[in-house]
Amino acid sequence: MLAILAMLFWGLSFIWSTIVFEYYNPITTVFLRLVLSSAILWFIVKFLKKKEKIQREHYKLFAFSALLNPFLYFIGENFGLKMTSPTISAVIIATIPLLTPVVGVMMLNEKLSKLNYIGMVISFAGILIMLVKPDLTLVAPPLGVLLLAFAVLAAVAYSVLLKKLSAHYSAFTIIATQNVIGAFYFLPLFLLFDFKHFITVIPDRRLVLSLLQLAFFASTLAFVFYTIVTKRLGISRTNIFSNLIPVFTAIFSYFILNEIFTLNKIAGIALVVSGVALSQLQRTHRIAGIYRYIFFNKQKEN
């Protein structure tokens, strides 16, 4: 459930970002998103009294992980989103789980079943259906696709570092620290390229609401949920849920942004959902078996 909620919030983030882009440039959008999210997270950490001291040997790990995500990831994602539609951007970002298992198997000794691989192939087919036209041309500008692909690579590398950090710190500490570092990474770019434009914009209710939703749901709750799930399921199985992002984005883009909902998108969404369900099937059966074992043992004891 936490994984699905995280993907829902990230799916909606493409829509909220598209709205904010009507007022601000991508760098300003990400910078404000991170500043607001950092303030929210540190307030939560202080309120729950779960502040953790960062060990010196982990300083470099935090700095490098924040460089990958949010800094490099958001540069690729937001500039790519600026050039494409929310649904197409979400579709490309959803290729993250197709690459992450390779890293998980090679570097973290994680294991995947045949169902995991079959589910990935089916999901990838759904993604291609939404991304490629009948004449085999892309439905988005090549530069936008390349920027989004860059974001995917940054996210895959980040997943490995996140797995290591989650073994030592809580999700709140990790995301709060990374968002603060990320905000400092974006600060020079914001002051150099966007500040003059930023001060000319008069915020209205639509802008403020979209920014707050990005900060609270997409940059705070979603990353906290994702970190918790990564610790429990591993990066490979967790990232398979990323295939749900374009599903949520397509649905809400249709209702909120009036994006065209074609048969290709419907077919692609169906395949993506089927692939996710299939890839998680073995784990579901295993959990069900555990519950049956406990239930029947209690029955015997009674």
C-alpha positions as CSV (number, residue, x, y, z in Angstrom):
1,M,0.0,0.0,0.0
2,L,2.8,2.4,0.8
3,A,4.4,1.6,-2.6
4,I,1.2,2.3,-4.4
5,L,0.6,5.6,-2.5
6,A,4.2,6.7,-3.4
7,M,3.6,6.0,-7.1
8,L,0.2,7.8,-6.9
9,F,1.8,10.9,-5.5
10,W,4.6,10.8,-8.1
11,G,2.1,10.2,-10.9
12,L,0.3,13.4,-9.8
13,S,3.6,15.3,-9.5
14,F,3.9,15.4,-13.3
15,I,0.5,17.2,-13.4
16,W,1.3,19.6,-10.5
17,S,4.7,20.4,-12.1
18,T,3.1,21.1,-15.5
19,I,0.8,23.6,-13.7
20,V,3.7,25.3,-11.9
21,F,5.6,25.5,-15.2
22,E,3.0,28.0,-16.4
23,Y,4.4,30.4,-13.8
24,Y,8.1,29.3,-13.0
25,N,11.0,27.7,-14.9
26,P,12.0,24.1,-13.9
27,I,14.9,25.1,-11.7
28,T,12.7,27.5,-9.6
29,T,10.0,24.8,-9.4
30,V,12.4,22.2,-8.0
31,F,14.2,24.6,-5.7
32,L,11.0,25.8,-4.1
33,R,9.7,22.2,-3.9
34,L,12.8,21.1,-2.0
35,V,12.9,24.1,0.3
36,L,9.2,23.5,1.3
37,S,9.7,19.8,1.6
38,S,12.8,20.2,3.8
39,A,10.9,22.5,6.2
40,I,8.0,20.0,6.4
41,L,10.3,17.0,7.0
42,W,12.4,18.7,9.7
43,F,9.3,19.8,11.5
44,I,8.0,16.2,11.4
45,V,11.3,14.9,12.6
46,K,11.4,17.4,15.5
47,F,7.8,16.8,16.4
48,L,8.2,13.0,16.5
49,K,11.6,13.5,18.3
50,K,13.3,11.1,15.8
51,K,16.3,13.3,15.0
52,E,19.3,11.1,14.2
53,K,22.9,12.1,14.1
54,I,24.6,11.6,10.8
55,Q,27.8,9.6,11.2
56,R,30.9,11.2,9.6
57,E,31.6,8.1,7.5
58,H,28.3,8.7,5.8
59,Y,28.7,12.3,4.8
60,K,30.0,11.5,1.4
61,L,27.3,8.9,0.9
62,F,24.6,11.5,1.6
63,A,26.3,14.1,-0.6
64,F,26.6,11.8,-3.5
65,S,23.1,10.4,-3.2
66,A,21.6,13.9,-3.0
67,L,23.7,14.8,-6.2
68,L,21.9,11.9,-8.0
69,N,18.5,12.5,-6.5
70,P,17.1,15.2,-6.1
71,F,19.7,17.2,-8.1
72,L,20.5,15.3,-11.3
73,Y,17.2,13.4,-11.4
74,F,15.1,16.5,-11.1
75,I,17.1,18.4,-13.7
76,G,16.5,15.6,-16.2
77,E,12.9,15.0,-15.2
78,N,11.7,18.6,-15.1
79,F,13.4,19.9,-18.2
80,G,12.2,16.7,-20.0
81,L,8.7,17.3,-18.7
82,K,8.8,20.9,-19.9
83,M,9.3,19.5,-23.5
84,T,6.8,16.6,-23.4
85,S,3.4,15.8,-21.9
86,P,2.9,14.6,-18.3
87,T,1.9,11.1,-19.5
88,I,4.8,10.6,-21.8
89,S,7.3,11.8,-19.2
90,A,5.8,9.4,-16.6
91,V,6.0,6.6,-19.2
92,I,9.8,7.1,-19.7
93,I,10.4,7.5,-15.9
94,A,8.6,4.2,-15.5
95,T,11.5,2.4,-17.2
96,I,13.5,2.8,-14.0
97,P,12.4,-0.7,-12.8
98,L,13.6,-2.3,-16.0
99,L,17.2,-1.2,-15.3
100,T,17.2,-1.3,-11.5
101,P,17.0,-5.1,-11.1
102,V,20.2,-5.5,-13.1
103,V,22.0,-3.2,-10.6
104,G,20.3,-4.9,-7.7
105,V,21.4,-8.4,-8.9
106,M,25.0,-7.3,-9.7
107,M,25.8,-5.1,-6.7
108,L,23.4,-6.1,-3.9
109,N,23.0,-9.9,-4.6
110,E,19.3,-9.6,-4.8
111,K,17.4,-12.4,-6.6
112,L,14.5,-12.2,-9.0
113,S,12.1,-15.0,-10.1
114,K,10.9,-15.8,-13.6
115,L,7.7,-14.1,-12.7
116,N,9.6,-10.9,-11.9
117,Y,11.3,-10.9,-15.3
118,I,8.0,-11.8,-17.2
119,G,6.2,-9.0,-15.4
120,M,9.0,-6.5,-16.4
121,V,8.8,-7.6,-20.1
122,I,5.0,-7.2,-20.1
123,S,5.2,-3.7,-18.4
124,F,7.9,-2.7,-20.9
125,A,5.6,-3.6,-23.8
126,G,2.9,-1.4,-22.3
127,I,5.4,1.5,-22.0
128,L,6.4,1.1,-25.7
129,I,2.8,1.1,-26.8
130,M,2.3,4.5,-25.2
131,L,5.6,5.9,-26.4
132,V,6.0,4.8,-30.0
133,K,3.6,5.7,-32.9
134,P,2.5,3.2,-35.5
135,D,5.2,4.5,-37.9
136,L,7.8,3.8,-35.2
137,T,8.5,7.5,-34.5
138,L,8.5,8.9,-31.0
139,V,5.5,10.8,-29.7
140,A,7.8,13.2,-27.9
141,P,10.8,15.4,-28.9
142,P,14.1,13.4,-28.9
143,L,15.8,16.0,-26.6
144,G,13.0,15.6,-24.1
145,V,13.3,11.9,-24.2
146,L,17.1,12.0,-23.7
147,L,16.7,14.3,-20.6
148,L,14.1,11.9,-19.1
149,A,16.4,9.0,-19.9
150,F,19.2,10.9,-18.0
151,A,16.8,11.1,-15.0
152,V,16.2,7.4,-15.2
153,L,19.9,6.6,-15.0
154,A,20.3,8.9,-12.0
155,A,17.4,7.3,-10.3
156,V,18.8,3.8,-10.9
157,A,22.2,4.7,-9.4
158,Y,20.4,6.5,-6.5
159,S,18.4,3.3,-5.6
160,V,21.7,1.5,-4.7
161,L,22.8,4.3,-2.4
162,L,19.3,4.5,-0.8
163,K,19.4,0.8,0.0
164,K,22.7,1.4,1.9
165,L,21.5,4.5,3.8
166,S,18.2,2.8,4.8
167,A,20.2,0.2,6.7
168,H,21.4,3.0,9.1
169,Y,18.8,5.8,9.2
170,S,15.1,6.3,9.2
171,A,13.3,7.3,6.0
172,F,12.5,10.8,7.5
173,T,16.2,11.4,8.3
174,I,17.4,10.3,4.8
175,I,14.9,12.3,2.8
176,A,15.1,15.4,5.0
177,T,18.9,15.4,4.7
178,Q,19.0,14.8,1.0
179,N,16.4,17.5,0.3
180,V,18.4,20.1,2.2
181,I,21.6,19.1,0.4
182,G,19.6,19.1,-2.9
183,A,18.3,22.6,-2.2
184,F,21.8,23.9,-1.7
185,Y,22.9,22.3,-5.0
186,F,20.1,24.1,-6.8
187,L,20.6,27.4,-5.0
188,P,23.4,28.7,-7.3
189,L,21.4,27.8,-10.4
190,F,18.3,29.5,-9.1
191,L,20.2,32.7,-8.3
192,L,22.1,32.7,-11.5
193,F,19.3,31.8,-14.0
194,D,15.9,32.2,-12.5
195,F,15.9,34.7,-9.7
196,K,15.0,37.7,-11.9
197,H,12.1,35.9,-13.4
198,F,11.0,34.6,-10.0
199,I,10.5,38.0,-8.4
200,T,8.3,39.1,-11.3
201,V,5.7,36.4,-10.8
202,I,2.7,37.1,-8.6
203,P,1.6,33.8,-7.0
204,D,-2.1,32.9,-7.1
205,R,-4.1,30.2,-5.4
206,R,-3.5,27.7,-8.2
207,L,0.3,28.1,-8.1
208,V,0.5,28.0,-4.3
209,L,-1.7,24.9,-4.1
210,S,0.3,23.0,-6.8
211,L,3.6,23.9,-5.1
212,L,2.4,22.7,-1.7
213,Q,1.1,19.5,-3.1
214,L,4.5,18.9,-4.8
215,A,6.3,19.6,-1.6
216,F,4.1,17.6,0.8
217,F,2.9,14.7,-1.2
218,A,5.6,14.2,-4.0
219,S,8.8,15.3,-2.3
220,T,7.9,14.3,1.3
221,L,5.4,11.5,1.8
222,A,6.2,9.7,-1.5
223,F,10.0,9.6,-0.8
224,V,9.5,8.5,2.8
225,F,7.1,5.7,1.7
226,Y,9.5,4.7,-1.0
227,T,12.4,4.5,1.4
228,I,10.4,2.4,3.8
229,V,9.4,0.0,1.1
230,T,12.9,-0.2,-0.4
231,K,14.2,-1.4,3.0
232,R,11.5,-4.1,3.2
233,L,11.3,-5.3,-0.4
234,G,14.6,-4.4,-1.9
235,I,15.2,-2.0,-4.8
236,S,14.3,-4.5,-7.5
237,R,10.8,-5.3,-6.3
238,T,10.1,-1.8,-5.1
239,N,11.0,-0.2,-8.4
240,I,8.7,-2.5,-10.3
241,F,5.8,-0.5,-8.7
242,S,7.2,2.5,-10.6
243,N,5.4,1.2,-13.7
244,L,2.2,2.4,-12.0
245,I,3.3,6.1,-12.3
246,P,2.3,6.6,-15.9
247,V,-1.0,4.9,-15.2
248,F,-1.9,7.4,-12.5
249,T,-0.5,10.3,-14.6
250,A,-2.5,9.4,-17.6
251,I,-5.8,9.0,-15.7
252,F,-5.4,12.3,-13.8
253,S,-4.1,14.2,-16.9
254,Y,-7.3,13.3,-18.7
255,F,-9.5,14.7,-15.9
256,I,-7.3,17.7,-14.8
257,L,-5.4,18.8,-17.9
258,N,-7.8,17.4,-20.6
259,E,-5.0,15.3,-22.1
260,I,-6.2,13.1,-24.9
261,F,-6.7,9.5,-23.8
262,T,-6.1,7.3,-26.9
263,L,-6.5,3.5,-27.3
264,N,-2.7,3.2,-27.2
265,K,-2.7,4.7,-23.8
266,I,-5.5,2.5,-22.6
267,A,-3.8,-0.7,-23.9
268,G,-0.4,0.4,-22.5
269,I,-1.9,1.1,-19.1
270,A,-3.6,-2.3,-19.1
271,L,-0.2,-4.0,-19.9
272,V,1.6,-2.0,-17.3
273,V,-0.8,-2.9,-14.5
274,S,-0.7,-6.6,-15.6
275,G,3.0,-6.6,-15.5
276,V,3.2,-5.1,-12.0
277,A,0.6,-7.6,-10.7
278,L,2.5,-10.6,-12.2
279,S,5.9,-9.5,-11.0
280,Q,4.5,-9.3,-7.4
281,L,2.5,-12.6,-7.6
282,Q,5.1,-14.9,-6.1
283,R,5.6,-12.6,-3.1
284,T,1.8,-12.4,-2.6
285,H,1.5,-16.2,-2.6
286,R,4.4,-16.4,-0.1
287,I,2.7,-14.0,2.3
288,A,-0.6,-15.8,1.9
289,G,1.1,-19.1,2.7
290,I,2.6,-17.6,5.9
291,Y,-0.9,-16.4,7.0
292,R,-2.4,-19.9,6.3
293,Y,0.4,-21.5,8.3
294,I,-0.2,-19.3,11.3
295,F,-3.9,-19.7,11.1
296,F,-3.9,-23.5,10.9
297,N,-1.3,-23.7,13.7
298,K,-3.5,-21.6,16.0
299,Q,-6.5,-23.9,15.1
300,K,-4.5,-27.0,16.1
301,E,-3.4,-25.4,19.4
302,N,-7.1,-24.6,20.2
